[in-house]
């Protein structure tokens, strides 16, 4: 079990909207919760000027070890986990805010092994993924037979790459359009900033994993105020009756036009951070 500390020092990697939200929450509530900021890093360090004291700014991410963080929270880009995830886990617990990086099976294995060997926890925030704990229990005992996550957003809310970017409908074109429906492992590299919810689903549904969980992206110009996340769970057949256990949930997350992250997801991330209290050398959905 990871050793606990009276005051837990948190390093924040990334100072976009989500990083700023977490920093402010720690400033406001950290004393009462036993949290303090160890450092804040951003790719463009100038963004921190006038907002983060010089003493808390980390100029070079390679120097993170000297700040003695107990928990490092990445809210930047999947490449951070690729480049630094193993190093982070050698020295601290690591909350990976861009779990799409784990679609790279080699990286997932490396981070799992490092967490185990150094007795630190790799935390995967649930984000907009609803019902993860129950789904994980089903995966643990092998009763999770299928899992599908469908995310529907206004076209302006997507940040897509490669051929998937060309699938977005032009402005003013009406009607829903399915951009992708297939294995989450294939989708993550094409929408690394949009499908962290699906990556969390692949971690929860670990008996299916990134290749077995299905992810669908839908562009809907009518969704000017919301992000919709539909989760479809299929369980075992009941006594050879042909009747399958199933659950379907729909999460409506208020979101501004063009926003990648829905409003409720910020609060979910904060709750996940508060749950990062040391769970030993393993992967933990929080």
C-alpha positions in Angstrom: 0.0 0.0 0.0 1.3 3.4 -0.9 2.4 5.4 2.2 0.0 8.1 3.1 1.1 11.7 4.1 -0.6 14.2 6.3 -0.4 16.7 3.5 -0.6 15.3 0.0 1.4 17.3 -2.5 -0.1 17.4 -6.0 1.6 18.2 -9.2 -0.6 19.5 -12.1 0.6 18.8 -15.6 -1.4 21.0 -18.0 -3.0 24.4 -17.4 -5.9 24.4 -19.8 -9.5 24.8 -18.6 -9.4 21.6 -16.6 -5.9 22.2 -15.1 -7.0 25.7 -14.1 -10.1 24.4 -12.4 -8.1 21.8 -10.4 -5.5 24.4 -9.3 -8.2 26.7 -8.1 -10.0 24.0 -6.2 -6.8 23.1 -4.4 -6.1 26.7 -3.6 -9.6 27.1 -2.2 -10.2 23.8 -0.4 -6.7 22.3 -0.1 -6.0 23.2 3.5 -9.1 21.6 4.8 -8.6 18.5 2.6 -4.9 18.0 3.3 -3.8 19.0 -0.3 -1.2 21.4 -1.5 0.2 22.2 -4.9 3.7 20.8 -5.5 4.1 22.3 -9.0 2.2 23.4 -12.1 3.6 22.7 -15.6 2.3 23.9 -18.9 3.8 23.4 -22.4 3.6 27.2 -22.8 5.1 28.4 -19.5 4.1 32.0 -20.3 0.5 31.0 -19.6 1.3 30.6 -15.9 2.7 34.2 -15.5 0.6 36.3 -13.2 -1.5 33.3 -12.3 0.8 30.8 -10.6 3.6 31.9 -8.2 7.1 31.5 -9.6 7.9 29.1 -6.8 5.2 26.7 -8.0 6.0 26.9 -11.7 7.9 23.9 -13.1 9.8 25.2 -16.1 11.1 21.8 -17.2 8.9 18.7 -16.7 12.1 16.6 -16.4 12.7 18.3 -13.1 9.5 17.0 -11.5 11.2 14.7 -9.0 12.7 17.6 -7.1 9.2 18.9 -6.2 8.5 15.7 -4.1 4.9 15.3 -5.4 2.9 12.5 -3.9 0.4 12.6 -6.8 0.9 13.8 -10.3 -2.2 14.7 -12.3 -2.0 14.9 -16.1 -4.6 17.1 -17.8 -2.7 18.0 -20.9 -2.2 15.4 -23.8 -1.8 11.7 -24.2 1.8 12.2 -25.3 2.7 13.2 -21.7 1.9 9.6 -20.5 3.9 8.3 -23.4 6.9 10.4 -22.5 6.8 10.6 -18.7 4.2 8.1 -17.4 6.8 5.5 -16.4 9.0 8.1 -14.7 6.1 9.6 -12.8 5.1 6.2 -11.4 8.6 5.5 -10.2 8.3 8.5 -7.8 4.5 9.1 -7.2 1.0 8.1 -7.8 -0.1 9.1 -11.3 -3.6 10.2 -12.4 -3.8 10.0 -16.2 -6.3 12.5 -17.4 -5.8 11.4 -21.0 -6.3 7.6 -20.7 -6.6 7.3 -24.5 -2.9 6.9 -24.3 -3.5 3.5 -22.8 -4.9 2.3 -26.1 -1.2 1.7 -26.9 -1.0 -1.8 -25.4 2.8 -1.6 -24.9 2.4 1.6 -22.8 -0.5 0.1 -20.8 1.6 -2.9 -19.9 4.6 -0.7 -19.1 2.6 1.5 -16.8 0.8 -1.4 -15.1 4.2 -3.1 -14.4 5.8 0.1 -13.2 2.9 0.8 -10.8 3.2 -2.7 -9.4 7.0 -2.7 -9.1 7.2 0.7 -7.4 4.0 0.3 -5.4 2.4 3.4 -6.8 -1.1 3.7 -8.2 -2.1 4.5 -11.8 -5.4 6.3 -11.4 -7.8 6.5 -14.3 -10.5 9.1 -13.7 -14.0 8.0 -14.8 -14.8 11.4 -16.3 -18.2 11.2 -18.0 -18.3 7.4 -17.7 -21.3 6.4 -15.6 -21.6 3.1 -13.7 -17.9 2.2 -13.9 -17.8 0.5 -10.5 -20.6 -1.9 -11.4 -19.2 -2.6 -14.8 -15.8 -3.3 -13.3 -17.3 -5.8 -10.9 -18.9 -7.6 -13.8 -15.6 -7.7 -15.6 -13.8 -9.0 -12.5 -16.0 -12.1 -12.5 -16.3 -12.5 -16.3 -20.0 -11.7 -16.6 -19.5 -8.6 -18.8 -20.2 -9.9 -22.3 -20.4 -6.6 -24.3 -19.9 -2.9 -23.6 -20.8 0.0 -26.0 -20.3 3.7 -25.4 -21.9 6.2 -27.8 -20.9 9.9 -27.5 -23.0 12.5 -29.3 -21.9 16.1 -29.6 -22.2 19.2 -31.7 -19.6 19.0 -34.6 -17.7 22.0 -33.1 -17.0 20.0 -30.0 -14.8 17.4 -31.7 -11.0 17.6 -32.0 -10.3 14.8 -34.5 -7.2 13.8 -36.5 -6.3 11.9 -39.6 -9.2 10.7 -41.8 -11.8 11.1 -39.0 -11.5 14.9 -39.2 -12.7 14.8 -42.8 -15.8 13.0 -41.7 -17.2 16.0 -39.8 -20.2 17.5 -41.6 -19.8 21.0 -42.9 -21.3 23.9 -40.9 -25.0 24.2 -41.6 -25.6 20.7 -42.8 -28.5 19.2 -40.8 -28.9 15.7 -39.4 -26.9 13.3 -37.2 -23.9 11.6 -38.6 -22.1 8.6 -37.2 -18.4 9.4 -37.5 -17.0 6.1 -36.2 -18.3 2.9 -34.6 -15.8 0.2 -33.8 -13.2 -0.9 -31.3 -12.1 1.8 -28.8 -8.5 0.9 -29.4 -8.8 2.0 -33.1 -10.7 5.2 -32.1 -8.4 6.6 -29.4 -5.6 7.7 -31.8 -8.1 9.4 -34.0 -9.9 11.4 -31.3 -7.4 11.5 -28.4 -9.0 14.5 -26.8 -12.7 13.4 -27.2 -12.9 9.8 -26.1 -11.3 9.6 -22.7 -14.7 8.4 -21.4 -14.4 5.4 -23.7 -10.9 4.7 -22.6 -12.1 4.7 -19.0 -14.8 2.2 -20.1 -12.1 -0.1 -21.5 -10.3 0.0 -18.2 -13.4 -0.8 -16.2 -14.4 -3.5 -18.7 -11.0 -5.0 -18.5 -12.1 -8.5 -19.6 -13.0 -6.9 -22.9 -10.3 -4.2 -23.0 -9.7 -1.6 -25.6 -10.2 -4.1 -28.4 -13.4 -5.5 -27.1 -15.3 -2.4 -26.0 -17.1 -0.6 -28.8 -17.0 3.1 -29.2 -19.3 5.2 -31.4 -18.9 8.9 -32.2 -21.9 10.9 -33.4 -21.9 14.5 -34.7 -25.3 16.1 -34.1 -25.8 19.8 -34.9 -28.9 19.9 -32.8 -26.8 19.4 -29.6 -25.9 23.0 -29.0 -26.2 22.7 -25.1 -25.3 19.1 -24.3 -22.9 16.2 -24.6 -24.7 12.9 -24.6 -23.1 9.7 -23.4 -25.0 6.4 -23.9 -23.7 3.3 -22.2 -25.0 -0.1 -23.1 -24.0 -3.1 -21.0 -24.7 -6.7 -21.9 -24.3 -9.5 -19.3 -24.8 -13.2 -19.2 -27.7 -15.3 -20.5 -30.2 -16.4 -17.9 -30.2 -20.3 -17.6 -30.1 -20.9 -21.4 -33.3 -19.0 -21.9 -32.0 -16.6 -24.6 -32.7 -13.7 -22.2 -29.7 -11.5 -21.6 -29.0 -9.2 -18.7 -28.7 -5.6 -20.1 -28.5 -2.0 -18.8 -28.6 1.2 -20.8 -27.9 4.6 -19.4 -28.0 8.1 -21.0 -25.9 10.9 -19.5 -26.8 14.4 -20.5 -23.9 16.7 -19.7 -24.4 20.5 -20.1 -21.7 21.9 -22.4 -21.0 25.2 -24.1 -20.9 25.2 -27.9 -17.4 24.2 -29.1 -16.4 22.8 -25.6 -14.5 19.5 -25.7 -15.3 18.9 -22.0 -18.8 19.1 -20.5 -19.4 21.1 -17.4 -20.2 18.1 -15.1 -16.9 16.4 -16.1 -14.9 19.1 -14.2 -16.6 18.2 -11.0 -16.1 14.5 -11.7 -12.4 15.1 -12.2 -12.2 16.8 -8.8 -14.0 13.9 -7.1 -11.5 11.6 -8.8 -8.6 13.6 -7.5 -9.9 13.4 -4.0 -10.1 9.6 -4.3 -6.4 9.3 -5.1 -5.2 8.5 -1.6 -2.9 5.6 -2.4 -4.3 2.2 -3.5 -1.0 0.3 -3.9 0.7 -0.9 -7.0 -2.2 -1.3 -9.4 -4.5 0.5 -11.8 -7.5 2.0 -10.1 -10.6 3.5 -11.7 -11.6 6.6 -9.7 
